[in-house]
Amino acid sequence: MDYERLRAEIPALERASYFNTGAGGPSPRRVVEATESALESHEYEAPVEDGMYVAAGESHDATKTAVADLLGADEAEIALTQSTTDGINRVAGAVDWGPEDVVVRTDLEHAAGILPWRRLEREYGVEVRVLETENGRVDLEDVTRALEGATLFEFSSITWTHGTRLPVRELVEISRDAGATTLVDAVQSPGQTAVDVSEWGADFVVGAGHKWLLGPFGAGFLYVRGGVETDYAPSAIGYRSVVDPNAPDYEYAPGAGRFEVGTTSPATDAGLRAAIDLHRALGPETIESRIETLTDRLKDGLSDERLLSPRAFESGLVTVDVDDPEATVERLADEDIVVRALPYPEAIRISVHAFNTRAEIDRLLEAL
């Protein structure tokens, strides 16, 4: 599939130049149609055929297979969630926390990677250490010092603030040497770059399909490295969490299954599968190459003083210093150009996806 055909499948692009995929990607028609078709089938046909729970279960399992393939994981290592925030909370809620525990996070995290730890700090006296960074970069020696005596280390694979790629494998190794569990917020990675969680080696990886994969909202996923789950008892439990929900004494489901709870929507499952299928059809390497080409064109038109992201390509997220971010977002919206303002750094963020064009980049630069 070429990118003109992809653009033609995304109705939102008929109305504006869209540069906010880092927040939410506009879905192609095939994704929305798959979502609608699955819902209709589940509500109109399943009740009088094999049953609604059977149909939902089959859809659920098929989606876990698709996500596992996307991430380079085993199906047993995947749990389906509603979002990245949901995935982080499922991990945070599965530990018997106390004042002796230490959580380390970077100062580059989204609210999804901040609020769950603030709650633990308030409710259980957990110490939360914030690793300070510079220009979207972590210093490995600072990481080593911060992780002394730590219980868990949470960080992003691609930072939402600067679009920098953190050295996931190296950070995981440092964390493991310190005896800390690793949780990676990878929501900005799948869809714009290939992901292989087996190479990362992290204990937990969370993400969702509604950004770069162009899938529906409500379709998240949680990777749990095989064997890690035995040390965790999730705070929420339901029929998906256990081997036999009718047994007199429950036994947790093997693998990541214990982090799932109950009934989920086959509609969002189907939408996520369609988005992953489209991602495969386009090709992860081809997508990333096109994002790099367009991002380089954008950066070439920005001065070093204004460009807060790396000059060399790392992702499609480009952060730009402007005098008044909120006013700039509104002004660009009046010109049918969609970007977003960031709370930190005080700037605007431009998300460049493969469906964007050179002409759109040039028009954006002129508008800026």
C-alpha positions, -999 to +999 in steps of 0.1 A: +000+000+000+013+035-009+009+064+014-015+083-009-039+053-005-034+054+032-042+091+033-074+085+013-085+060+039-083+085+068-113+109+067-098+133+093-071+142+068-097+157+044-103+185+069-068+194+082-031+187+083-028+164+113+004+165+134-008+151+167-005+114+164+016+113+196-017+121+214-041+101+192-039+088+157-068+093+133-081+058+123-084+047+087-118+035+075-108-001+076-101+001+113-134+018+120-153-006+098-137-036+115-147-022+148-183-016+137-186-050+120-173-068+151-199-050+173-227-058+150-218-094+147-215-097+185-248-081+192-269-094+162-255-128+155-235-142+184-265-144+208-282-170+187-251-188+175-222-199+197-230-173+223-218-138+231-191-149+256-177-174+232-175-148+205-159-123+228-134-148+240-123-158+205-119-122+196-099-116+227-075-145+221-070-135+184-061-100+195-035-112+221-019-133+193-017-102+171-002-080+199+023-108+208+034-109+171+037-071+170+059-070+201+080-101+195+065-118+226+048-151+234+010-149+236+011-160+272+031-129+280+003-105+268-026-091+287-052-068+271-060-036+288-079-004+281-049+019+279-013+026+289-025+041+322-046+010+329-016-012+323+006+007+347-020+007+373-025-031+370+012-035+378+012-009+406-018-026+422-003-060+423+024-054+449+021-053+487+038-019+490+053-005+522+075+024+534+106+003+526+098+003+489+114+027+464+100+036+430+122+055+405+109+073+375+123+099+352+111+135+350+101+128+314+071+107+322+035+113+312+008+116+339+001+079+334+036+072+347+034+097+376+000+095+393+001+058+402+033+063+421+021+095+438-008+074+451+016+048+465+036+076+481+005+090+497-013+058+507+016+035+516+046+057+523+065+044+493+095+066+484+094+080+449+126+092+434+125+114+403+155+110+381+164+144+366+173+145+329+186+171+305+172+177+270+153+144+271+184+124+280+193+102+310+228+099+324+235+062+331+256+070+361+227+090+376+205+061+369+228+037+387+229+060+418+191+065+417+184+028+416+203+019+448+178+000+469+150+005+444+120-018+440+108-006+406+121+016+378+096+031+353+107+050+322+096+056+286+110+040+255+104+072+235+099+104+256+066+122+249+083+155+258+113+155+234+109+125+212+142+111+224+148+073+225+160+061+258+185+032+258+160+006+270+183-024+271+210-006+290+185+008+315+170-027+320+205-041+327+213-014+352+179-019+369+184-057+370+219-053+386+203-031+413+176-058+419+148-036+407+118-045+385+116-026+352+084-011+337+086+005+303+060+029+289+063+021+252+031+038+240+051+061+216+069+032+200+046+006+183+034+020+150+064+042+142+092+018+150+097-019+153+096-033+189+111-065+202+104-068+239+126-099+241+156-078+231+147-051+257+145-077+285+121-056+306+098-072+331+068-052+321+060-032+289+028-012+285+013+004+254-019+011+234-031+011+198-047+045+195-016+065+187+009+055+160-009+023+152-040+044+143-062+020+162-093+027+183-093+042+218-097+016+246-073-010+231-043-012+254-018-040+262+005-052+289+036-074+283+047-095+313+080-113+309+075-150+314+079-161+350+077-126+365+040-128+371+044-153+399+056-125+423+025-104+416-011-107+430-033-082+411-057-061+432-086-067+407-097-103+400-123-118+377-130-149+356-102-140+332-077-138+360-080-174+371-078-210+358-113-220+369-136-193+382-160-219+396-134-237+417-138-235+455-103-220+458-090-199+429-057-204+410-043-175+390-042-180+353-007-187+339+014-159+324+001-124+319-035-137+321-037-131+358-036-093+350-068-095+330-101-093+348-134-098+329-155-090+299-139-068+272-153-054+240-148-075+208-152-042+189-120-026+202-102-059+198-112-061+162-102-025+156-067-031+171-062-062+150-071-043+118-047-015+128-019-041+134-027-058+100-024-024+083+009-017+101+022-051+088+010-043+052+029-010+052+060-025+069+075-011+101+109-003+085+092+015+056+070+035+080+100+045+101+120+055+070+092+077+057+088+093+092+125+100+093+125+116+058+096+139+067+109+147+102+143+157+087+126+180+063+107+197+093+139+200+113+158+215+084+134+244+086+139+250+123+167+269+140+188+253+167+173+278+192+138+267+184+143+229+181+141+212+215+143+177+201+175+161+187+186+174+154+193+138+143+163+115+138+151+095+168+113+096+164+084+115+147+080+136+178+094+171+173+093+197+201+095+233+191+100+264+214+075+292+207+066+323+227+030+312+236+024+275+230-014+276+236-019+306+214+003+290+187-018+258+188-050+279+184-035+300+155-024+269+136-058+253+142-073+283+125-051+274+095-063+238+097-030+225+111-033+203+142-005+202+168-005+203+206+010+223+235+032+206+261+031+214+298+068+207+300+089+219+284+067+249+275+065+243+238+045+228+210+049+193+199+046+182+163+040+145+155+050+134+121+035+102+108+039+083+075+006+097+062+019+132+063+033+148+031+062+171+022+037+198+012+021+196+047+056+200+063+063+230+041+030+246+049+035+240+087+070+256+085+055+286+067+028+289+093+053+288+121 
